[in-house]
Amino acid sequence: MSFLTENLLNDFGHIDRPERVWDSGSDHSSELAEVNDMLTDLTGLLGSGDYRAGTPQRLALNQRISGPAARQSELSAATVKPAGWTWQPTNEKFSEWWERQDTEARNVWLRSIGIRVTFDNPNGVVTWGVEFGYMERIEDHLRFGESTTEAASLLTRASRA
């Protein structure tokens, strides 16, 4: 096992690895605008000409208005959720994911989050190191959970290796 793989699996292997998924969100603003326009047109007929109170046309108009009015209430109450990327659990440990990756995929992942392996050979003795470049990207990819202490401990230990 390579120096880097050993360090990564020792420090992060037990952590559940989430997957980044596009969430299309929910925004009914355009449908609500159409319903509002329709209701404006329909309610503009109330009390005019053939649509006076008590006429059969008025009863039909009231029935025609009730459906869009109910939909307007429903859409107005709905929460708008913007589209964007979210992290979804995979129930897969980082170590399981890592083992499935080929060399190219591992390299792409390592570069994307700024992990580098370094070495120093000042006195003929090679000293290896691991640099964790983009801490926020590592946190995103591994989702350490609620325990910031655990994350800090893991990263501190890993950077000293």
ABEGO torsion letter per residue (X at the ends): XBAAAAAAAAAAAABBBBBBBBBAEBBAAAAAAAAAAAAAAAAAABGBEAABBGBAAAAAAAAAAAAAAAAAAAAAABBBBBBEBBBBBAGBBAAAAAAABBAAAAAAAAAAAGBBBBBBBAAGBBBBBBBBABAAAAAAAAGAEABAAAAAAAAAAAAAX
